[in-house]
């Protein structure tokens, strides 16, 4: 993810790309009553965008979480030397050596 790449390298290009992604969400998938919706054809480059009238749960749980972390300057929030992320963007603590590994 852009978050991991930025945190490891410090290259601000990844934040720039994240900002472009955020602007695209705002431009293409915001809902007037609040929230965001999926769009049917991501290759469509001009409005009006054909939407699905559905906000996927992973948009909040994963996409916005990674964008929040990308723009957070607090590296102690989720230190990458202490946590890994699963496919659902949940941080899991890195465990030390476990006795069962010796068997």
C-alpha positions in Angstrom: 0.0 0.0 0.0 1.0 3.6 -0.4 1.0 3.9 3.4 3.7 1.1 3.8 5.8 2.5 1.0 5.7 6.0 2.4 6.4 4.9 5.9 9.4 2.8 4.8 10.9 5.2 2.3 9.7 8.7 3.5 9.2 9.5 -0.2 6.5 12.2 -0.4 5.5 11.0 -3.9 3.4 8.3 -2.2 1.5 10.9 -0.2 1.0 12.8 -3.4 -0.5 9.8 -5.1 -2.7 9.2 -2.0 -4.0 12.8 -2.3 -4.8 12.2 -5.9 -6.8 9.1 -5.0 -8.6 11.0 -2.3 -9.5 13.8 -4.7 -10.8 11.2 -7.2 -13.1 9.7 -4.5 -14.4 13.2 -3.7 -14.9 14.0 -7.4 -16.4 10.7 -8.5 -18.1 8.9 -5.7 -19.4 11.3 -3.1 -23.2 11.1 -2.3 -25.1 14.3 -1.7 -26.8 12.8 1.4 -23.4 11.8 2.8 -21.0 8.9 2.3 -19.5 7.4 -0.8 -20.7 5.0 -3.5 -19.1 2.5 -5.8 -19.0 3.4 -9.5 -19.8 0.9 -12.1 -17.1 1.7 -14.7 -13.8 3.1 -13.3 -12.7 3.7 -16.9 -15.4 6.3 -17.4 -13.5 9.6 -17.2 -16.3 12.2 -17.4 -19.4 12.8 -15.2 -22.1 11.9 -14.7 -20.7 8.7 -13.3 -22.9 5.6 -13.2 -23.0 4.5 -9.6 -24.1 1.4 -7.7 -25.9 3.1 -4.8 -23.8 1.0 -2.4 -21.0 1.9 0.0 -18.8 -1.2 0.5 -17.8 -1.8 4.1 -14.2 -2.2 3.1 -14.1 1.3 1.8 -14.3 2.6 5.4 -12.5 -0.3 7.1 -9.6 -0.6 4.7 -9.3 2.2 2.1 -10.0 5.2 4.4 -7.9 3.6 7.2 -4.9 3.3 4.9 -5.4 6.9 3.7 -5.6 8.1 7.3 -2.4 6.3 8.2 -0.7 7.6 5.0 -1.3 11.2 6.1 -0.7 10.7 9.8 2.7 12.0 11.0 2.5 10.0 14.1 4.7 6.9 13.4 3.9 5.6 16.9 0.3 5.2 15.8 1.1 1.8 14.2 4.8 1.2 14.3 5.8 -1.1 11.5 8.5 -2.8 13.5 5.8 -4.0 15.9 2.8 -4.7 13.7 1.9 -6.3 10.3 -1.4 -5.8 8.5 -3.6 -8.7 7.4 -5.6 -8.6 4.1 -8.4 -6.8 5.9 -6.1 -4.0 7.0 -6.1 -5.1 10.7 -2.8 -4.4 12.5 -1.6 -7.6 14.2 1.3 -7.5 16.7 4.5 -9.2 15.7 5.2 -11.9 18.2 8.6 -12.8 19.4 10.1 -16.3 19.3 7.5 -18.9 20.4 8.6 -22.1 22.3 6.6 -24.3 19.9 8.9 -23.2 17.1 11.7 -25.3 18.6 9.9 -28.6 18.1 
